[in-house]
Amino acid sequence: MPIVFEPPETPPKIVVVGAGAMGSIYAVFFAEAGYRVSVVDVWAEHISAITKAGLRLEGASGDRVVTNIQAFGTVEEAGPSDLFVIATKANGVGQAAASIAKVMTPKSLVLTIQNGLGAGDRIAQHMITDNVLLGVAEGFGASIKAPGHIHHNAMRLIRIGELHGGSTSRLEWVEMIWQNAGFSAQAFADIHQLIWEKFICNVMCSAPCAAFECTIGELFADQDRRKVALGCLIEAYQIGIAKGIHFSFDDVVAYGSKFAELMPNANPSMRLDHFAGKKSEIDAINGIVPVLGKELGIATPHNDKVVALVRAKEAAFE
């Protein structure tokens, strides 16, 4: 069982594990709010640039360089923290959790924010999950320009919730931490519904855009590509229903289409990974749909095909 939560009396210490585009945005806003902030990343050039010249963030909230962020190559160097924010790709969550488990205290909270499903399960392999919260980030459009230099197009909402559900005082504290740093943030008693609602949209856009090498707008402008994307969406939605997820809508096609209309020029992170010649989070997004489909007896032909195409592309990155 989690301990009785007592918020820190001093400005909280926050360690952001994974200082990519999203993690760097979090760190800048936290540091500007007066929090004690460290970032951890395996990208040595990025860590070196932050240490030497600060972290530059440009885009929706202006262009500035923040110099009061400590940068490390390992979690062990960053040390214990009031709040650990795991902002790695899905395939990095397990290693991040293993490192955090070595330094966290009984009072430390861990908030993990990723695309796709399974972050909680990956963390559970390395620590007791009593102090773990889940988050969903929506509408940031972030990208890395260069080591120590991040761009973002917009910021909509950070949604957070307890891994095991419910409303708690510590969840309210984490919500306040984000809000006081300038984020639009909201706590929810059922974060899994929100994770699934984002997940099915990621399934709709991620692998199809990567496979067809197009933006979301181009994906939906072509009738054949649109049919594939919506097929992926519907399969994921059917699995969610079978797993007891209570979606906030009944017309999944209308929901997905509206999501796509809001960002026609966007490239999902999976395609951005391909631009960089890196393997994507396919296993946590479209790749997990066939796995769950087999468990539940639900056919997933659209996801089967786009996953095969994406994996074939990524085989060339090895």
N, C-alpha and C positions, 0 to 999 in steps of 0.2 A: 504493500500500500504506500502511496506517496506521503511524505511528511507534511506536517502543517506548514503552509507556505508563509514566509515572512519576507516581504520585499526588502531589498538592500537599502540601507540608510544613505549610502553615498551614491553618486552617479554610477549606474550599473556598468559592470565590465561585460563586454560582448565580444565574442570571438566568432568571426564569420569564416567558416571552413569552406573553401572554394571561392576564390576571388576572381571568378570570371565576370562576364558582363553584369549579371544580376547581383552576384555577391558584392561586387564593387559598388554598385548603386546603393545597396543596403548600407555598406560601410561608410560611404560619404555622408549620407543623411544622418546616420547614427553619430558620427563624429561631429558634425555641425550642430547637433543637439546637445553636445557637451558630454556624451557618454565616453567611457574609456574603451576604445575600439582597437581590435587587432584583426588582421586578415591572415589566412593561411592558404598557401597554394603551392603546388609542385612546379609551377612555371617559374623557373629561377629568374628569367629576365624581367618578368612582371614584378616579382617581389623586390628585385634589385632597384627597378625604376621607382617604385613606391617609396622605398627606403631613402633613396638619394634625392628625389625631387617631389615626392608627394603623389597623390592620386588625382588625376584630372578627370572630371565628369562634365560632359557637355550635352546639350539637347534640351529636353522639355523644361528643365528647371534652371537653365542658364549654363554658363561656361565658367568653371573655376577649378582651382587646384587646392586640395585639402592636404595639409602636411602633418596633422596630428593623428595619423593612423600608423600603428606599428604593423610591420609585415614580416612574416616568418614562413619558413619552408615546411615546418612541422607543427602539429598541435602541441606536442610536448614543449616546444619552445614558447608557445603562447601561454601555456599553463592553465590553471583553473579559471573558471569564469562563472558569472551569474547566469548567462545565457549563451549557449552555443547555437549558432544558426548554420545548418548544413545547407549550402547552396551549390553543391557539386552537381554534376550530371548524375542520372540515376545509377549508372554503373560505378560511381565513386562513393555512394552512400555507405556501403558496408565498411570500406576502409576508413572513412571519416569517423564512423561510429566506433570502430575498434580503437582508433587513436584517442577519441574523446573519452572513452571508458577508462583509459589509463590515468587521466588527469582530473576528471570531474569530481566534484564533491557531492555529498548527499543532497545539498541544496541546489545544485546546478540543474537548470532546465535545458532541454534540447528541442529545438524547433527545426524541422526539416521541410524544405520547400523545393519540390521537384515537379517536372512533368511526369505523367504516367502513373502507374500503380506500383505498389510493392515496397515503398520506402520504409514503412513501419516494419514489415517482415524482415527487410535487410538489416535494420537496426537491431531487431530482436535477436539476431544471431550473435550480437556482441555485447549486449547490455540488457538489464531489466528495463522494461519500457514504462515503468510507473511515472517517470518524469519527462516523457516524450510527448511533444505536441506536433501536429501536422499543419502545414500551410499551403495555400494556393495563391500564386501571383498571377494577376490578370492584366493584360494590356500594357506591357512595358516596352516591347520592341527594342530590346537592348542588343548592343554589339560591341566587340572589342576593336578599337581603331589601331592600337599599338600597345606595347608594354607600358602600363601605367596610364593608359588613356582609354576611357570608356564613353560611349554615346548611347543615349536612349531617346526614343521618339515620344513616349507618353508614359503616364502612370495612372492606372485605374484603381485597383483594389487589391489589398492583401487580406486574405481570409484565413483565419486561424481557428484551431479547435483542438480539444484533447483527443489523443489517439484513441482512448477508450470511451469518448463521448462525455457529454454533460457540460455544465457550466461551473467554473471554479474561480476562486479569488486569484489564483496565479494566472489563469487564462485572461482575466480582466487586466492584470498587471502587464502581461505581454502585449495585449491590445493597446494599453496606454503608452507603453514604450514606443511602439510603432507610430501611434498617433502624434505623440509629442515630438517625434522626429520629422513630422511633415507628411507622413504617408496617410492615404485613405486606407484605414484598416478596420476590420470588424471581426469580432469573435462570434462563433457559431457553436451551438450545442451538438450539431450533427455535421461535422466537417466532411464526412465521407460522401454525403450527397453532393457537396460542392466539388470535391475532388473528381467524382464521377462525371459531373456535368462539364467540367473542363476536359476531362480525359476523353470523352466521346468526341469533342470538337478537335482535340489534338489528333485522334485517330482519323477523323475525317480529312484533316489537312496535311498532317506531317508526312507520312509515307507516300501518299499520292503526289504531293508537290515535289518530294525528293525523287520519286520514280519518273515523273513526267517532266521534271526540271522546269518548273513554272512557279509563279507566284499564286497566292490564293485567288486573286481576281482572275488570272488566266486559267486556273483550274476550273472555276465555275463558269467561265465564258464559253468553254467548249463542252458541248452536250455529252460527249462520250466520257470525258474526264470527270465531269460533274456526276454522271451516273456511278462511276467507280467510287468517287469520294463519298457520295450519299450511301452507297452500299456498305462501305466501311463503317460509316456512322451508325447505320441501322443495326448492323451486326453487334457492335459494341453496346448499343442501347438495349438490345434484346438480352444480352448477357447481364447487364446491370439489373434489368427487371427480374431476371431469373435469380439473381443473388440478393434480391430484396431491397434494392436501392429505391428510395422514394424520390423520384425526379419531380421537379417543380413545374413540369409542363407535360402535355399529352402528345402534342404534335412534334415529334423529334426532327422531322425534315424542316419544318418552319423554324425551329430553334437553331438548327445547324446552319441553315441558309442565312438567317439574320446575323449569326456570328461571323460568317464569311463576308457578308456585305460590309461589315464595319472595318475591315482591314484588307482591301483589295490589293494593295501594293506590298503586303507583308510576305516575307519568306519565313516559314517555320524553322525552328532551331535545327531540325533534322537536315534541311537543305543547306543551312548555313554551315553545319558541320561538313557537309560534302564539299562546299566551296573551299573549305580549309583542308580538305583531304583527310578528314578525321572520321572515325566510326561514330555513329549516332546512338541515340537512346532507343533504337528500334525495339529492343527486347522488352522495354518497359511501356512502350506505347502500342503500336500496331502488332508487334510480335507477341504480346501477351494475350491478344484477342483469340487467336487459334488455340492457345494453350487452355484458356478458360472455356472456350467453346467445346473442346473435346471432353473436358470434365463434366460439362452440363448437357452434352448431346445437342449442341447448337452448331449448325454448319456456318462456316465463315469463309466462303469462297473469295470474296473481294479482298479481305485482309490477307488470305493465303497468297494471293497473286502479288500484291504490292510489297509484301514482306519479302517474297522471293526476289523481286526486282531490286529492292533496296540492298538486300544482303549480297546480291551479285555485284552491284556497284561497289559496295564496301570491301569486297574481296580484293579489289584492285588497290586498296589503300595499304594492304599489309606489306 
